[in-house]
């Protein structure tokens, strides 16, 4: 039974990381410069999950659940926009801007939130079952 709680917890941690990445994508969809002020358009972050939980305390626990395998930067996620008056425009009058669709990101955010909520409900159901099993034993 404790394995079920660990599975739900690992899912919540992974979805929280995914939601933070999606939030960063939405917040930076118009960012064209990096922290040093150089022209370096923001690139979309993508969270990749993998099976298992490497932080679990037991060997069988490491085979259960999910974890964030990596957060990758999509290097090709730029699109050209015609803006000849922009200081970063090239000789053709185009600038490269992040190719982040806020509607797609909001749908991804809704999916992450729903997955998080499903893991919370599964954890609550597990706690209820454990409580009832302990009550039967007492």
Order of alpha helices (4+ residues) and beta strands (2+ residues): alpha-beta-alpha-beta-beta-beta-alpha
